[in-house]
Amino acid sequence: MQNVTLNNGVEMPILGFGVYQIPPEQTEEAVTAALAAGYRLLDTAAAYQNEEAVGRAIKNSGIPREELFVTTKLWVQDAPAEENTKRAFRTSLNKLGLDYLDLYLMHQPYGDVYGQWRAMQDLNREGLAKAIGVANFYPDRLLDLVLNNEITPAVDQIETHPFFQRTADQELMREHGVQIQSWGGFAEGKNDIFTHPVLSEIGKAHGKSVAQVVLRWLTQRGVVAIPKSVRPERMAQNIDIFDFELTDDQMAAVATLEAGNSLFFDHRDPAMVNWLSARRVDA
């Protein structure tokens, strides 16, 4: 496994296992299989409602805590944001059965972002969250947070896949020491990604699947990826990407797939802001 070094010196695996949309009753088995396949980065969130199952899998794995990198995420908090952020953090930590988190992310760029971030900075200073970051922050919101706070986010987890490549976002993050992380790396199968002729041809040249090509493309760009699967054979395939490298021509070929927009939803769309801001997580 290759690692990236975050802006505070914390080492983070460049490839991990995500549990978004895995039902709680299936999560423990899936995470157990992922750990057996060699994954050490696990990514969950309070909003996914499966932190307890992730925690059980970690506990039963027998893997030393220091060998794991565990991420969860804070949902939008009501006022007082600082107090409620710390309460939500404790709830997530208890559900996971852990003493600390490797990475704590603000899941959405809404609500009292500054209050939430102040609380997260405190958790980082106390060593309860080894690194803190954000998710779904577009460059303007990310830069605002960077310029007006003491601690720069270590990570920004955003939609990133061959059809929405986020190269300009990544460059801005690089300038300010923020690590880009992908969600939706496979675009949830949209645009026939798994049979796309460009990706299929590259896979054929290396004897690899389209999924492996996409993950190699992401990690070769320095993007942390967290593919999800409930099938052990796919988990094993997804982690088997470090024995080949895409050529410059192949990287350029993938670059031609850029569509320039989200395949899911825009976090700057007022309707989406309303919908996400109205949601509350029992945490």
N, C-alpha and C positions, 0 to 999 in steps of 0.2 A: 504494500500500500504506500502511495505517495502522500506526503503531508504538505499543507501550506502553513506559513507562519503568519499569525494575525498581528495586528499593529501593536499589541501589548506583549508579544513574544510567545503566546499560547500556540501550540501545534494542533492543527485540525486536519483530519483525514480529508483528502480531496474527493473521496467517494464514500457515500454512506447509504443508509436505508431509511426511507421515509414511510410513514404510516398513515398519511392522509387518505381518507375514505376507506380505510380498513375497519370494518365493524369491530367494536370492542370485544365481541365474543370470538373473533378470529385473530385478534392482534397478538395475543400472547404466543400462539402457535407460530405465527408469521415471524415475529421477532426472534423467537427461539431458533427457527430455521435460519434466519439471517445471520445471527451470531455464529451458528455452526458453520455457515458458509464463509465466515471470515470478516464480516462487517463489524466495525467498531464504532462508527458514527451512527447514532440513532436520532431521528428527527421527529418530534411529535409537537402537540400544542394543546393548550387548555380547550380550545374550540373543537378539537377532534374527539374529545370525550373518550379517549383510550389511554390516558396516562397511567392509570392503575394497571392495565394489562401489560404495558411496556415495562413498568416497574417489576411486575411478577416475573417476567421473562428474564430481566436483568438479575434479579435475586436468585433465580433457579439455575442460571447459567454457570455459576461458579467462576466466572471471569473476574479477575481482580478489578476493582472500581477504577484504578488508575489507568487501566488499559482501554477504558471506554470513553467516548466523547458523546455526552448526552445533551441534546438541545430540546427546549420547549419554548412556548410562546405565550406572551401576555395578550389577552383580549382587551378591547377598549373598556376603560374603567370609568365609573361614575365619580363625581366629586365626593370627598376630597381624593384626588387622583393619587397623590403620593402614598397616603395611608392605604388605599385600596389596592394599589400596585403591590405593596409589600405583603398585604394579606393574600392576594392572588398568587404571589410567588410562593408563599409558605404552603398554600393549598396544593399547588403543583408539585412542590418538593415532597410533601407528605404522600401524595398519590403515587409518585414515582418511588418512594421509599429511599430517597437519597439524602445525603448530607450537604451536597452542593450540586450546582449545574456547571457544565463546561461552557454553555452558551445559552443566554436568555435573550429572546428577540421580542421586540414590540411588533405584534402581528399586523397591525393596520396603522396608517398615518392619520388617525382621527382622535377626537376627544382632546383632553388636556395633555397633548404630547409632551410638553415641557415638564409638567408635573410627574407624568409617568417616567420620563427620562431621569429626572432628579432622583426618584426612588431607585431606579435601576443603577444609577451611578453609585448610590449608597450600598446597594447589594454587591456591586463589583468591588468597592473599597473594602467591604467586610469579608471578601473572599467567598461569599456564598454563590456568586456567579462569576466564574473565572474570566468570562468575556461577555460583553453585552452588545447587542446590535438591533437591527430593525428588519422589517420585511415589507415589501410592496411600497417602498418609498421611491418616488420618481426623483430625478436629479435635483429639482428645485427644493423639494422638501428635505432631501438628504443634506444638501449643502447648507440649508438654514440650520439644521440640527448641528452639523459639524462646526459652523462658524460661531454659534452662540452658546456652546456648552463646553464644559471642561474636558469631558471624555468623548473622543470620536468613536462612533459606532465601529465595531470590529468587522461586522458583516452586514450586507444588505441582501436579503433573499428575495429574488424577483422572478417573475415569469421569464424563462430563457430557454429557447429551443431553436431548431434550424429555421423556423418561419418567423421568429421574433428574437433576433440575436443579441440585441442590447449592447452593441459594441461601443457606442458613444457613452452610454451609462457606465460601462465597465472602465472606460478611459477616465471618466471623472472620478470614479471610485479609486482607481489606481493613483491618481494625483493626490488624493486625500487619505490614502492608506486604508481604504475600506475594501474588504474582500467580497467579491461578487459570489453569490450562491444561487443556483437555479432551482426553481420549482417548475413542475410541468415539463421536464426535459424531453419527454416523448410526446408532448402536445396532446396527451391523452388520446393518442391515435388519430387525431384530426389530420385532414389533408392527406389521408392514406399514407401516413409517414412510414409505416412498416413495410410498405411495398413500393415506396417512392423510387423511381428508376435511378435517380442520381445516387441516393444512399445505397440502394441495392447493388449498383455497379461497384461502388467503393467496397462494400462488404464482400462481394465476390472476389475482388482483387486480393483481399487479405484472408479469405476464408472465415469471415466473421459475419454475424447477423447485423441487421440494420440497427437494432438496439445497441449493440456493442460499438458500432460506428458512431452513433450519436453521443454515447457516453465518452468515447475517446475524443471526439471533436470538442466536447465541453471541457474535459479535463486538460486537453492539450492547449486550450485557450487559457487555462488557469482558473476555470470556473468550477466551484465545488458542486457536485451533483448528488442527488438523493433519490435514486429510482425506487419505485414501489412495485412489489409483486407479492402474491400469496403462494406462488408456486416455487418450491425449492430449486427446481431445475433452472428456472429463469433467474433466480437470485444468484445462483452459481455462475450462470452465463454473464450476468451484468457486472460481476466483480472481476471477470476474467478479461480485462481490457489493457493490461499493462505490458503485454508481450508483442505489441505492434504499434506503429505510429503512422498517422496520415501524412502524406507528402504535401508539399506546398500547393501543388496543383489540386489535390483532393480537398484541402482546406478551402481553396478558392472556389471549388465547385460547390461546396456546401454553402459558401457565402452567397451564391446566386439565388438561394432559396428564400432569402429575406423578403418578407412581405411588409414589414414596417409597422405592424400593429398587433395588438393582442388578439389571440384566438378565443379568449374567454370573456374578459370584461376590463374596462378601463377604470382604474381607481380615481380618476379625475372626473368621471361622469357623475353629475349631481344625483341622478337616480340611484347609482351604486353607493355613493356616499350616504344617502339617506337610508338605504337598506342595511348596509353594514353597521352604520352608527346606531341604528335602532336595535340591533341584536345585543343580547347580553348572555354571558356564559356564567353558569352557576359554579363559581370558583372562589 
